[in-house]
Amino acid sequence: METADALLIESLSPKNTELANLMVEHDQFERQIEGLKSRRWLSSTEQHELKQLKRRKLRGRDQIEAILMSHRRSA
């Protein structure tokens, strides 16, 4: 994430609960993904879970980006 985006998120999060919640989810997904990726071997269930987490993280990142773009346009 770019520094400008990080600063914008930091300034908007206290006022925008949706953005704040998305950032919390994003961080949780990242920790879960890293936990799975750190294992030497993943079962097929864990591989499926990893794919799902990555998709959910990406979907959340898209929502975060949409909020940031909306704010940039109105600013």
Phi, psi and omega per residue, in radians:
M1 nan 2.389 -3.139
E2 -1.244 2.687 -3.137
T3 -1.052 -0.719 3.140
A4 -1.065 -0.734 3.112
D5 -1.142 -0.744 3.139
A6 -1.066 -0.735 3.125
L7 -1.165 -0.701 3.116
L8 -1.127 -0.766 3.111
I9 -1.076 -0.758 3.134
E10 -1.062 -0.684 -3.124
S11 -1.349 -0.534 -3.097
L12 -1.509 -0.506 -3.030
S13 -0.966 -0.750 -3.140
P14 -1.089 -0.478 -3.105
K15 -1.670 -0.377 -3.039
N16 -2.058 1.709 -3.080
T17 -1.158 -0.555 3.103
E18 -1.087 -0.798 3.118
L19 -1.106 -0.764 3.135
A20 -1.059 -0.764 3.126
N21 -1.136 -0.718 3.111
L22 -1.093 -0.662 3.130
M23 -1.187 -0.683 3.084
V24 -1.093 -0.822 3.109
E25 -1.049 -0.759 -3.135
H26 -1.006 -0.797 3.131
D27 -1.140 -0.688 3.112
Q28 -1.122 -0.786 3.108
F29 -1.059 -0.735 -3.134
E30 -1.052 -0.778 3.134
R31 -1.123 -0.736 3.128
Q32 -1.131 -0.739 3.124
I33 -1.082 -0.824 3.135
E34 -1.081 -0.664 3.096
G35 -1.074 -0.749 3.112
L36 -1.226 -0.704 -3.103
K37 -1.195 -0.391 -3.111
S38 -1.360 -0.223 3.128
R39 -1.324 2.615 3.138
R40 -1.295 -0.531 -3.071
W41 -2.527 2.433 3.106
L42 -2.084 2.369 3.039
S43 -1.214 2.970 3.137
S44 -1.123 -0.597 3.084
T45 -1.130 -0.755 3.128
E46 -1.181 -0.641 3.077
Q47 -1.102 -0.728 3.100
H48 -1.117 -0.761 3.121
E49 -1.058 -0.727 3.122
L50 -1.068 -0.780 3.111
K51 -1.084 -0.744 -3.141
Q52 -1.121 -0.748 3.128
L53 -1.080 -0.739 3.129
K54 -1.103 -0.712 3.117
R55 -1.131 -0.781 -3.141
R56 -1.128 -0.686 3.115
K57 -1.110 -0.759 3.135
L58 -1.140 -0.731 3.098
R59 -1.052 -0.743 3.103
G60 -1.143 -0.695 3.120
R61 -1.112 -0.672 3.077
D62 -1.087 -0.710 3.116
Q63 -1.153 -0.712 3.099
I64 -1.062 -0.799 -3.133
E65 -1.096 -0.663 3.113
A66 -1.114 -0.708 3.106
I67 -1.129 -0.760 -3.138
L68 -1.125 -0.745 3.133
M69 -1.109 -0.707 3.112
S70 -1.069 -0.739 3.126
H71 -1.179 -0.707 3.138
R72 -1.069 -0.698 -3.129
R73 -1.168 -0.654 -3.089
S74 -1.453 -0.237 -3.105
A75 -1.474 nan nan
